[in-house]
Amino acid sequence: MSPLFPELNKHIVTAGLGIRNARWTADIYYGRIIAESRHVNNSLPGFTNQRGEYEASADAIGISIGYRF
């Protein structure tokens, strides 16, 4: 494991809402990725040390609008 590829255990929470009428559709969503923290102590000869506590999280928001002809 290194800071370039922090493979952590993840929990993903998502929610969305869609609305439709005769011609229009609209959708919106939100997602949150929460990663558990992880302690790393890599000390191999010839490589840089990657010691520390790594944490990560991400948010995603999306909107979609459609029209039917």
N, C-alpha and C positions, 0 to 999 in steps of 0.2 A: 504494500500500500504506500502511496505517496500523495502529496498534495495535487499532483497532476491527475490522479485517478482515485479519488476518495470513495471507495466502495463501502458504503455504510448501510446498515439495516435501515429501511425506510418505511414510513407510514404515509399513505396517500389518502386524502379526504377530498371529495369532489361534490359539487351541487350544481344543478342547472335548472333552467326554466325555459319552456317554449310556449309561444303564443301563435295561433293560426286563425285567419279568417278566410274569406273566399279567395282573395288574391295575394295577400301578404303573409309572410311568416317571419317570426323573430325568435331568436334563441340567444341565451346568455348563459355563461358558465363561469365557475370559479373553482380552482383546484389549489390545494396546498400540499406540498411534499415536506415532511418533517423527518429528518434523519437523526438517528441516535448518535450521540457523541462516541468517539472511539479514541483510545489511547494507543499511540504508535511509538515503538522504539526500534527503528531499523538502523543497525550499525554494522553494515557489511564492509569488509576491506575493499578499497578502491571506489566506493560510492559515497556520495554525500549523505550525511545523516538526516533522517526524516523524523526526528523525534517531536512529539507534541500531542496535543489534544485536538482532534478535528471535529468540526460541527458543520452542518449544512442544512439549508432550507430553501424552498423556492415557492413562489406564487405564480399562478397563471390565470388570466382573465381573457375571455373570448366573447365576441358578439357576431352573430350571423343574421343578415337580413335578406329575405328573398321575395321576389315578385313573380307571379305566374301570368303568362300571356294567354 
